[in-house]
Amino acid sequence: MAGMYLTHTAHWQFLGLLTGVVAWILTMATAGLNEWRLWYVNDVSVINSGVAWVGIWRACFYSHVLPSTETCQSLSFSDSFLPAEIPSAQVLMILAVIFGLAGNISAAVAMRLAYFSVEEQGKIPAVFVLAGTLYLLTATTSMVPLMWNMSSVLRNGTIEFPHDSYLPAAPARQSVGAAIGVGIIASVMMLLSGMLFLCYRYAWRAPEKTTDPLNGPWTLTTLPHGPESSKAASRGEDNPTFHTEEAL
């Protein structure tokens, strides 16, 4: 009975698990996409498309004058020319992917306990809280670099790329790329999943009384004792307890 009750209390958390899985996939996609920043340049002699895509791992553009049509400049954590928001984003997005994976595993274990476990019900609240905390931690660690880089784009921040990368230090203008939008959506979904798991209320339902006539409930009837009952028995009279009232 308790296991059936717990099953009916975790439907919203099951939706939170599905949301968390989708958000984790979107977080990984955000970390790997190049379109964090779109740099628009006036000189199209090398960057023929007039736009370069600057991510947190590489910056790429299309060119018809270079040996490779798509030219990319790798961005490493140790590169001294990078502004602080890019290497910080590299670290935080990796942490967000790890925290998201741990959160999904914890959420799956929590749902298994709620739906199938009877003996380990005492562990359910702690596992739900753990999953919700990991989801919130994932949302935070991904939202910070996203907001930081978006702020840099809106301020038209510069990056001192080396000369052999063919990328200018400052674009004519720049805009927020699709990767930041995808990442913000993923962070909001992670936040929603975390709130759903932290809002889970675990309670015991009192067992219902059985109505089985073979198992009760029984009503105890006390027979009268004393000299009057003894006299009635000696005269062969029926016990008044078993008399049936007749309708008038």
Summary of the structure (lengths in Angstrom):
residues: 248
radius of gyration: 35.0
end to end distance: 47.2
largest distance: 127.1
contacts: 711
relative contact order: 0.18
helix: 52%
strand: 9%
